[in-house]
Amino acid sequence: MLVGRPPCCIPSADTASHQYSPRRQCRACLRKQHGELPPRMSRVVKAQGLDYKQAGVDIDAGAELVRRIQKLNPSIGGFSGLVPFGDSFLVAGTDGVGTKLKLAFDMNTHDTIGIDLVAMSVNDIITSGAKPMFFLDYYATAKLDVDVAEATAEMPGLYQPGEYDVAGFAVGSVKQDRVIDGKQIQEGDVLIALPSSGLHSNGFSLVRKVLEVSGKNLQDPVPWGGSGSLGQTLLEPTLIYVKRLLALTDATQVKGCVHITGGGFTENLPRVMPEGLACEVQSNSWEWPPLFQWLQEAGNIATQEMYRTFNMGVGMVVIVPPSEVEKALATDGAAFVLGSVIKGKEVNIV
């Protein structure tokens, strides 16, 4: 079943019959009826190009909301909330899994979503240098399935049968003199990247749109010749960076930390930059994983939109002074140099 599109057997709004309406048919159904699509039709789909807004997510609107809130509270915009507690800060964060859940429903795979839920919250609070203390979750569904979850809120009529939503809440602590807040970042400091496991839990509205136009099925083998199905690859759980990041903060001078979450590189890297400074990312410092290459090709997505939507294979970025680079790379064997801090306002990908 294709994700993100109603079944093609649904009658169109302008007819009472159950005959298919061409404007409602997906590419997979067209192939079943007519064989391989003619070149002209393929080019039309490709030429349109996809972006996150077309998939229903307006990043600009989200950024504008944050800007309006910042007028009331300038401290808003980081990855977590900090509350003084003795000589420490309690650090709290909350998040969900988003429309990745839709793929989990279609795959009937529910044993990885919990990992995503924990990761999305704790990865936010560790950007302040906090060590997570406890985690709470919230699970809401139309009808309780005890094989899926235990602590629940049943809300018939609000959710479709077989579907649910989840939210997570993490709390940690950090000594006030050990907080990572980005204030000490200077021009010339170095961006160190920690690879991701895949998409993590962001960009899935656009992913589902790509699936729709590509005609691919979640049970299909991955198009780039790897192992496993496309659905399994898309559902790969978000990495939890707690131990790795705490090891880096113990071994090196970490001035800033960025969780590459919703908004990709473009929206997240600026969140820790002092006024007048920006990040320059060297695009030749790593190769996009095959999944991201396929998404761009299948959806005809502009490179700028890719960096604005997905993590592109980088889940976390730490900023260290040049003198600490070798130590950071030695501490985390998978880390690599991503770029540097420059004068400017916007992320510069070169």
Order of alpha helices (4+ residues) and beta strands (2+ residues): alpha-alpha-alpha-beta-beta-alpha-alpha-beta-beta-beta-beta-alpha-alpha-alpha-beta-alpha-beta-alpha-alpha-beta-alpha-beta-beta
